[in-house]
Amino acid sequence: MPRPGEPDYYRSRARAEGYVARSVYKLKEVDEKYHLIKPGQRVLDLGCSPGSWLQYIASRVGPGGLVVGVDANPPAIEVVPPLYFVHGEVASLDLETIIAISPIFDVVLSDLAPKTTGMRQVDQQRSLELALLAWEWARQLLREGGHFLVKVFEGPDTSTLAAALKKNFSLCRPIKPAGSRPASREIYLLGLKKRGAPAGFRAPKSGPRLP
Ligand SMILES: C[S@@+](CC[C@H](N)C(=O)[O-])C[C@H]1O[C@@H](n2cnc3c(N)ncnc32)[C@H](O)[C@@H]1O
């Protein structure tokens, strides 16, 4: 971990490579190892701002893909196809808003993180609530065989989420990417190859309705 005033390797690298946040390298590491994102796919990115994951995902899916970012704050990047942005709090957003853009996704990612209070238990609980919400969205929108990656601040109740993923995916792994600060309690849970069709899936009447 860099000392105060010392340059952070991932921050400097992000700046040099044109990414708006250092977090991109966490997703890149997982994607390079597990091959989550492929050209032409539909990806949902929860907690997408300022937008480094969006930048990376857009380059991976290419012009034939579709990427929907959701956040309470707007991204700091230009949102042009294949990117779409839905502004709002995940707890109060109507899933229909997302379904109107795409009724089904190949990959659901969540980098949602609460504003930290410094009180470990409170922060863990809030992070777990966001991660469980992300899982609920994935349950409704992720296709059979699709992949799910979710951030959570590790704590005694993380096992609740891990158990749900173990039940619903062929493989579930906890991951601490190199770009994640060692002092941070964050880990990512990866669910590979979802079992079963999405709970909320309805076939579109005439293809996706893009905004
Ligand atoms: C760590 S940042 C995500 C960074 C992003 N992956 C990137 O690469 O730029 C976490 C994001 O979660 C968003 N967030 C936290 N709680 C939220 C909520 N309840 N609803 C929507 N967005 C939320 C924050 O606004 C913040 O932009």
The ligand as a Gaussian input file, in Angstrom:
#p B3LYP/6-31G(d) Opt

LIG

0 1
 C      -16.553000       1.810000      -6.162000
 S      -17.676000       2.806000      -7.042000
 C      -17.769000       1.946000      -8.578000
 C      -16.596000       2.179000      -9.463000
 C      -16.837000       1.688000     -10.889000
 N      -16.828000       0.237000     -10.948000
 C      -15.802000       2.195000     -11.855000
 O      -15.035000       1.379000     -12.354000
 O      -15.761000       3.388000     -12.135000
 C      -19.203000       2.405000      -6.300000
 C      -20.402000       3.095000      -6.910000
 O      -21.574000       2.563000      -6.288000
 C      -22.554000       3.579000      -6.333000
 N      -23.620000       3.287000      -5.374000
 C      -23.487000       3.038000      -4.057000
 N      -24.683000       2.785000      -3.504000
 C      -25.594000       2.865000      -4.514000
 C      -27.004000       2.670000      -4.583000
 N      -27.714000       2.356000      -3.486000
 N      -27.627000       2.813000      -5.770000
 C      -26.907000       3.130000      -6.883000
 N      -25.572000       3.325000      -6.879000
 C      -24.917000       3.198000      -5.714000
 C      -21.778000       4.847000      -5.975000
 O      -22.470000       5.990000      -6.431000
 C      -20.457000       4.611000      -6.702000
 O      -20.444000       5.270000      -7.942000

